[in-house]
């Protein structure tokens, strides 16, 4: 067991923790880039992630007697996953497909979204209580909160869902 009264074991564990946080944050973002078809960025993230991983695991394996290295490794892994999720939410890479269902204000919602530059497809649907408007809009993920605000301003009771999508070709995409 190392002498925990010295600074070196703690610094080693802190270094490993930090490397794993960065490694796992990159891993989370890289995975989402792969899913969204962003090959170049995914390659860069994968390269950086693997280099950081090698340094972190080598540091752990070179001194297994320091239990804090193992704690730093595991803690960095877990923390890095959460940091990666928060980072990806902040970056908001990609597109979202929004489905909006309104029983009374479908046309007003569609007009408001179009007035702000969003493409909307309107369809009539039948719900439990009668006819509803079903609106479909594909927007940049960073715009989802803005669109939800526009919808709520027109019809606070509208039902809204969002799915991640990957545009293939054609159509109108607000850039």
N, C-alpha and C positions, 0 to 999 in steps of 0.2 A: 504494500500500500504506500503511495507516495506521501511525502510530508505536505499536508494540506496547509501548513502554516506559511509556506512560501507562495509566492505569486505565480510561479511557472505552471503548476497544475491547473490553476483557475484560468490563466490566460490561454492555455492549450484548449481547455473545454469551451471557453468563449469563442475562440477562433473556429473550432469545429461547429459549434452552434450557429455562428454567423454564416459559415460556408454552406451548411445544410439549409438554412433559411433561404439563402440566395438560390441554391441548387433546386430546391423544391418549388420555389416561386417560379423559376424559369421553366421547370417541368410542367407545372400547371398551365402556364401561358402557352408553352410549346404544344401541349396536347390540344388545346383549344384552337391554335393556329392550324394544326394538322387537320382537325375536323372541318375547319372552314376553308381548307384548300390553299393556305398561304405557305407554299413550299419553301420559298427563299427565307422568310423570317423563321420558319420552323427549323430549317437547317442551322441558321445562326444560333438560335436558342439551344438546339441540341448539342452543338459544338461547345458552346460556353458551359452548358450544364454538365457535360461529361468531363470537361477539364476540371471544373470545380469539385465534382464528385471524387475524382481520383485523388486530389489533394486532401479532401476531407477524410476519406476512408483510409488513406495511407497514414494520416496523422493518428487516427484511432488505433489502427493495427500496430503502429510502432510503439505504443505504450498502453497495452491492455490493462496494466496494473492501476492506471488512473481511472477509477470508476466514473469520475466526472466527465471524462472524454466520451464515455458511452451515454451518459445522461445528456451531454451536450449534443451528441449525434441524434439521439431519439427526439429530444426536445426541438432541435432545429428542423428535423423532418416534419414533425407535427405543426410547428409554427409556420414553416415554409408553405405548407399546403394552404393554410388560411390566408397568408400574405399573398400567395399566388391568386387565390380566388378574389380577394379584394382588389388586387392590381388589375386582373382581367375585367372586373366589373367597371373599374375606373376607365380603362382603355376602351371598353365597349366596342370591340372589333366585330364587324360583320353586320348582318341585317336581321331584323325580326319581322315576322308576319303577324300582324294584329288582326284579330277578329273581334268586331264590336257588334253587339246585339242590343238593339233599342226597340222598345215597344211603342214609343211615341215620337221620338225626335231623330230618327235616322237621317232624314234629308237635311236637317239643320247641322248634324254632326258632319255629314259628308261635305256640305258647303263650307263649314269652318275649316275642315282639314284641307280642302282644295284651295281655299283662300290663303293658307299658309304654305302652299307648294307641295302638298302631299297628294299622291295618286290614291284614289279610292274606288273600289268596285262595289256597287250597291246591288243587293239581291233581296227579294221578298222571301220571307220564311214564315213558318207556322209554329208558334210556341204553344204552351199549355193554355194560355189565355187568349189566343188569337194570332193575328198577323203581326209580324215583327220585321224590322229592317236588319239585314245581316250585311255588315260592311267589312270589306277586306282591304287592308292597307299594308304594304311592305315598306318598312322604313329602316333607316340606319339605327342600330341599337342605341347609339348615343342620343337619338331623338325620341325614344320610347316614352320617357317621362313627360316630355313636352306634349306629345300626342295624347297621352293619358290625361293631361291637364286640360287640353282642348276639348276632349270628349266629356270630361267631368263638368266643364263649364256649360256645355250644351244639355247634357243629360246625366246628372249625378247617379242615376239608377241604372245606367247602361252596364251591360255585362261585357267585360273585356278580357281576352286571353292573348297571350304572346307565345310564339314558337320561334326558335332559331331557324333561319333558312339560309340556304346558299344559292344566290342567284345564278342561273345557268346562262340565259340569254334573253334578249329582247325586253320589251316593256319599259316602264318609266321608273327609274331609280333616282330619288333625290340624292345628289352627291354633296 
